[in-house]
Amino acid sequence: MVAKRCVLLLLLNIFYAFSQNPPESILYPAEDVQFGVENSLTCFVNHFYPPYIKVSWTKNGRPVSEGVSLSRYYPNNDQTFHQFSTLTFTPMEGDMYSCTVEHSALDSPKTRIWGECFIL
């Protein structure tokens, strides 16, 4: 039984070594958002292979690097990976933030947007 499982894992690794899986991403705040109150936005990127990915942030269409963190890669059970990028921000009325993911399995970068219309 163990040998069959090892062979299956080996075959999965070979399959994933010759294929690419495009990432899925979602963008969400850590807490309920209020104007003028510091918070964090998380860009969660999941199910990608190979494990190289680029995540970038914008505020009102301009690149942001201050307050950005990127986690290490974490393996999923299906031989793909997931990763978090977080932006510490203080939202003001009219602000719009985006998280853009670039990966070799994507035809073009994938962008998720968060703005004041998401504040309840």
Secondary structure, DSSP 8 states (H G I E B T S, - for coil): -HHHHHHHHHHHHHHHHT--B--EEEEEESS---TTS-EEEEEEEEEEBSS--EEEEEETTEEE-TTEEE---EE-TTS-EEEEEEEEE---TT-EEEEEEE-TT-SS-EEEEEEGGG--
